[in-house]
Amino acid sequence: MDHAVVIGASIAGLLSAAALHRRFAQVTVLDRDTLPAVDAHRRGAAQSRHAHGLLARGSEVMDELLPGLTAELVAQGAIRGDMQDRARHVHGGRRLARGSSGLTGVLVSRPLLEGQVRRRVSALPGVRVLAERTVTGLLSRRGRVTGVRLAEGELVPADLIVDASGRGSRTPLWLGDLGCRPPREERVTIDLRYSSREFRRRGDHLAGDLIAVVGPTPGVPRAGVALALEDERWAVTLAGYGAGPPHGHADATACITTAAPPRGHDGFTAFAGTLAAPDLHHLVTTAEPLGEPRTYHTPAAVRRRYERLASFPDGLLVIGDAVCSFNPLYGQGMTVAALEARALLDPDLSPAAYFRRIAAVVDLPWEITVGADLRIATTAGRPTPRMRLIGAYLDRFHAAAEHDAELTRRFLRVTNLYDPPQALMSPPALLRVLRSGAQRAVPVPA
Ligand SMILES: Cc1cc2nc3c(=O)[nH]c(=O)nc-3n(C[C@H](O)[C@H](O)[C@H](O)COP(=O)(O)OP(=O)(O)OC[C@H]3O[C@@H](n4cnc5c(N)ncnc54)[C@H](O)[C@@H]3O)c2cc1C
């Protein structure tokens, strides 16, 4: 085939181009943003100012698509390490046991990651990455999409168009122009508010650990994450669910409702002190801040069910956040984008086959996050009886994992998207949890 056009030069779009260049003579990636010459934040990726963790599975798949990528990042200061070793994971109010997970992750800022992926993709034969090109519509002939229209009036013909334009994707509207139905949207209103700040990193911070994750609990709907970055920096993000009233959960009375982490120094620090464990509070009160806190609001996690449409025009595919934008707290978006880009290597690029493949990619992380979010009282929607049962089991699991590095390893394999959640209930795991005799989780100090 001759020419593929990708809308969006963020992670999903660039990785799509890395896959498509293997079968298209030409791949053109179009982005409306100004793409920085040096690794820097840009308008179209405001999320880069917040802790942006890459799951171990994500870096593995990115290396498949762009061989040697991780090594190149490490050569520029990114940090490679075991996800369980120099890491603090507090989930369900329990501090999970350390050990060696065998899962190797890479700690890297989003600007460096995106910049290096862009340099690699731009250097691929036949690939062009063009900035300041806004796609405003699709061209079509006899029910097939044949190109895109740019804001400047230019028409760009192509054999395949991949929409990687993020959660604001206009494909649902464009489908209407083509006489097709838009996909059904599943929306989980999480009302998640972030406040993030960078700090100068010293070797003695967190006793030399590189990752600290303090997850939310039904009683404490707040979370925080600290990730070591290149150039001796920390990215620290604090998050709070739902400023509105709880949605009638049984444990709603236990819920702290001052949800949004504040922008100012004192508020940021005080908020860190209200998490289920004190690690981040200790870090932000001892480390030197670099710049002011930045905020971000995610009203909802949204999944568009393209795989369920009865008809969809040939010549068009959708990928990344344009298909499903997750609760960012779980750090899944880039890994899912990489797995979906890998699905573009399949010889069958018919929409039906492609959307079926990526629905299978999205199912697992969507199930994990929606199940966890619905346990938070301020999330709109009620957990199903199955979710309640899993939630109760997870409390037991986390309590057992406090003293069991093998259970922690299994948990991290699920959150890093290697294994399905059912792996936590396999007979050996179940046995370890039952033997531990652990009781329901209660928040514990360090
Ligand atoms: C606050 C926050 C924190 C996050 N944290 C993590 C994390 O820790 N780990 C993780 O893996 N993921 C995280 N994510 C998700 C992650 O950023 C995305 O999943 C990832 O960037 C892939 O998204 P994407 O490429 O599909 O879309 P985006 O990153 O949204 O990029 C879309 C691109 O399309 C361009 N564009 C849009 N419209 C047009 C148009 N009409 N014409 C041309 N170009 C257009 C935009 O300029 C942009 O470059 C986070 C997201 C947010 C919001």
Ligand as a Chemical Component Dictionary entry (heavy atoms), coordinates in Angstrom:
data_LIG
# 
_chem_comp.id                   LIG 
_chem_comp.type                 NON-POLYMER 
_chem_comp.pdbx_formal_charge   0 
_chem_comp.three_letter_code    LIG 
# 
loop_
_chem_comp_atom.comp_id 
_chem_comp_atom.atom_id 
_chem_comp_atom.alt_atom_id 
_chem_comp_atom.type_symbol 
_chem_comp_atom.charge 
_chem_comp_atom.model_Cartn_x 
_chem_comp_atom.model_Cartn_y 
_chem_comp_atom.model_Cartn_z 
_chem_comp_atom.pdbx_ordinal 
LIG C1  C1  C 0 -3.189 14.079 33.570 1  
LIG C2  C2  C 0 -2.821 12.829 32.811 2  
LIG C3  C3  C 0 -1.884 11.969 33.333 3  
LIG C4  C4  C 0 -1.560 10.805 32.643 4  
LIG N1  N1  N 0 -0.662 9.942  33.199 5  
LIG C5  C5  C 0 -0.310 8.832  32.506 6  
LIG C6  C6  C 0 0.648  7.932  33.042 7  
LIG O1  O1  O 0 1.158  8.102  34.143 8  
LIG N2  N2  N 0 0.979  6.856  32.287 9  
LIG C7  C7  C 0 0.411  6.604  31.072 10 
LIG O2  O2  O 0 0.751  5.608  30.418 11 
LIG N3  N3  N 0 -0.509 7.429  30.563 12 
LIG C8  C8  C 0 -0.878 8.529  31.233 13 
LIG N4  N4  N 0 -1.801 9.368  30.709 14 
LIG C9  C9  C 0 -2.409 9.029  29.407 15 
LIG C10 C10 C 0 -1.430 9.291  28.282 16 
LIG O3  O3  O 0 -0.973 10.620 28.316 17 
LIG C11 C11 C 0 -2.091 8.987  26.926 18 
LIG O4  O4  O 0 -2.747 7.750  27.016 19 
LIG C12 C12 C 0 -1.047 8.930  25.830 20 
LIG O5  O5  O 0 -0.508 10.198 25.585 21 
LIG C13 C13 C 0 -1.645 8.430  24.505 22 
LIG O6  O6  O 0 -2.605 9.340  24.112 23 
LIG P1  P1  P 0 -2.888 9.667  22.604 24 
LIG O7  O7  O 0 -1.615 9.701  21.821 25 
LIG O8  O8  O 0 -3.962 8.763  22.134 26 
LIG O9  O9  O 0 -3.534 11.122 22.680 27 
LIG P2  P2  P 0 -2.904 12.501 23.211 28 
LIG O10 O10 O 0 -1.707 12.257 24.032 29 
LIG O11 O11 O 0 -4.025 13.264 23.810 30 
LIG O12 O12 O 0 -2.443 13.210 21.869 31 
LIG C14 C14 C 0 -3.311 13.625 20.852 32 
LIG C15 C15 C 0 -2.496 14.396 19.824 33 
LIG O13 O13 O 0 -3.353 14.735 18.723 34 
LIG C16 C16 C 0 -3.150 16.097 18.364 35 
LIG N5  N5  N 0 -4.408 16.527 17.739 36 
LIG C17 C17 C 0 -5.623 16.613 18.343 37 
LIG N6  N6  N 0 -6.561 16.988 17.454 38 
LIG C18 C18 C 0 -5.918 17.136 16.261 39 
LIG C19 C19 C 0 -6.361 17.511 14.957 40 
LIG N7  N7  N 0 -7.649 17.789 14.696 41 
LIG N8  N8  N 0 -5.440 17.579 13.952 42 
LIG C20 C20 C 0 -4.115 17.280 14.198 43 
LIG N9  N9  N 0 -3.665 16.930 15.431 44 
LIG C21 C21 C 0 -4.555 16.839 16.445 45 
LIG C22 C22 C 0 -2.798 16.789 19.671 46 
LIG O14 O14 O 0 -2.066 17.977 19.461 47 
LIG C23 C23 C 0 -1.957 15.712 20.365 48 
LIG O15 O15 O 0 -0.594 15.813 20.021 49 
LIG C24 C24 C 0 -2.170 10.523 31.390 50 
LIG C25 C25 C 0 -3.112 11.400 30.869 51 
LIG C26 C26 C 0 -3.446 12.531 31.563 52 
LIG C27 C27 C 0 -4.483 13.452 30.990 53 
# 
loop_
_chem_comp_bond.comp_id 
_chem_comp_bond.atom_id_1 
_chem_comp_bond.atom_id_2 
_chem_comp_bond.value_order 
_chem_comp_bond.pdbx_ordinal 
LIG C1  C2  SING 1  
LIG C2  C3  SING 2  
LIG C2  C26 DOUB 3  
LIG C3  C4  DOUB 4  
LIG C4  N1  SING 5  
LIG C4  C24 SING 6  
LIG N1  C5  DOUB 7  
LIG C5  C6  SING 8  
LIG C5  C8  SING 9  
LIG C6  O1  DOUB 10 
LIG C6  N2  SING 11 
LIG N2  C7  SING 12 
LIG C7  O2  DOUB 13 
LIG C7  N3  SING 14 
LIG N3  C8  DOUB 15 
LIG C8  N4  SING 16 
LIG N4  C9  SING 17 
LIG N4  C24 SING 18 
LIG C9  C10 SING 19 
LIG C10 O3  SING 20 
LIG C10 C11 SING 21 
LIG C11 O4  SING 22 
LIG C11 C12 SING 23 
LIG C12 O5  SING 24 
LIG C12 C13 SING 25 
LIG C13 O6  SING 26 
LIG O6  P1  SING 27 
LIG P1  O7  DOUB 28 
LIG P1  O8  SING 29 
LIG P1  O9  SING 30 
LIG O9  P2  SING 31 
LIG P2  O10 DOUB 32 
LIG P2  O11 SING 33 
LIG P2  O12 SING 34 
LIG O12 C14 SING 35 
LIG C14 C15 SING 36 
LIG C15 O13 SING 37 
LIG C15 C23 SING 38 
LIG O13 C16 SING 39 
LIG C16 N5  SING 40 
LIG C16 C22 SING 41 
LIG N5  C17 SING 42 
LIG N5  C21 SING 43 
LIG C17 N6  DOUB 44 
LIG N6  C18 SING 45 
LIG C18 C19 SING 46 
LIG C18 C21 DOUB 47 
LIG C19 N7  SING 48 
LIG C19 N8  DOUB 49 
LIG N8  C20 SING 50 
LIG C20 N9  DOUB 51 
LIG N9  C21 SING 52 
LIG C22 O14 SING 53 
LIG C22 C23 SING 54 
LIG C23 O15 SING 55 
LIG C24 C25 DOUB 56 
LIG C25 C26 SING 57 
LIG C26 C27 SING 58 
# 
